[in-house]
Amino acid sequence: MAFANSKNSNKHFSNMADLNFLMCKAIENPGLTTSSSLRTSFMSVFEDPVIDQSNDMQQEVGLEDYIGCASVHGVGPSIAIFDTIRDGKLYCVCVYPAPLHSREQMQELVDNMKAVLVDAIGANYAK
């Protein structure tokens, strides 16, 4: 609730100068981050979903699938998950740095997240 209040009053941008300073310090001193990887967090989650309605032009040119994601070079989270609701279906893309994380670690994380989602859906239908 605190984040929602800050966002509604645009206060979530008030510490950008401090954040920029800290990111510059991390770049200057990579040894201060885990394994000198310049990773500042395990995962970042964004509140607002991307909703995409496929259109006829994409089908005309033969485009079957695509992925859109932002890129952070340098300092940032270790794992990025980009979610999109496309034509009423949830699409998720997971981007991670190798060899910092192995494919097996990422597969386990994704499997656990899917289990949480499936359990939550099942609990809602049981009511």
Backbone hydrogen bonds, N-H to C=O, Kabsch-Sander energy under -0.5 kcal/mol:
donor,donor_aa,acceptor,acceptor_aa,energy
5,N,1,M,-2.3
6,S,2,A,-2.4
7,K,3,F,-2.9
8,N,4,A,-2.5
9,S,5,N,-1.4
10,N,7,K,-1.5
11,K,6,S,-2.7
12,H,6,S,-0.9
13,F,10,N,-0.7
14,S,11,K,-1.6
16,M,13,F,-1.5
19,L,15,N,-2.4
20,N,16,M,-2.7
21,F,17,A,-2.2
22,L,18,D,-2.4
23,M,19,L,-2.4
24,C,20,N,-2.3
25,K,21,F,-2.1
26,A,22,L,-2.1
27,I,23,M,-2.1
28,E,24,C,-2.2
29,N,25,K,-1.8
32,L,29,N,-2.3
33,T,30,P,-2.0
34,T,39,R,-0.6
36,S,33,T,-2.3
37,S,34,T,-2.3
38,L,30,P,-0.5
40,T,38,L,-0.5
40,T,76,G,-2.2
41,S,76,G,-0.6
44,S,79,I,-1.0
50,V,83,D,-0.9
51,I,49,P,-0.6
52,D,50,V,-0.5
52,D,85,I,-3.1
54,S,52,D,-0.7
59,Q,55,N,-1.2
60,E,56,D,-2.4
61,V,57,M,-2.0
62,G,59,Q,-0.8
63,L,58,Q,-2.4
64,E,62,G,-0.7
73,H,71,S,-0.5
75,V,73,H,-0.7
76,G,38,L,-1.6
78,S,41,S,-2.6
79,I,42,F,-1.6
80,A,95,V,-2.6
81,I,44,S,-0.6
82,F,80,A,-0.5
82,F,93,V,-2.7
83,D,81,I,-0.6
84,T,91,Y,-2.6
85,I,50,V,-3.1
86,R,84,T,-0.8
86,R,89,K,-2.7
87,D,52,D,-1.6
87,D,85,I,-0.5
89,K,86,R,-1.7
91,Y,84,T,-3.1
91,Y,89,K,-0.5
93,V,82,F,-2.2
95,V,80,A,-3.0
95,V,93,V,-0.5
101,H,97,P,-2.0
106,M,102,S,-2.1
107,Q,103,R,-2.6
108,E,104,E,-2.2
109,L,105,Q,-2.1
110,V,106,M,-2.7
111,D,107,Q,-2.7
112,N,108,E,-2.3
113,M,109,L,-2.3
114,K,110,V,-2.6
115,A,111,D,-2.2
116,V,112,N,-2.1
117,L,113,M,-2.2
118,V,114,K,-2.7
119,D,115,A,-2.6
120,A,116,V,-2.2
121,I,117,L,-2.3
122,G,118,V,-2.7
123,A,119,D,-2.3
124,N,120,A,-1.7
125,Y,121,I,-1.9
126,A,122,G,-1.6
127,K,123,A,-0.7
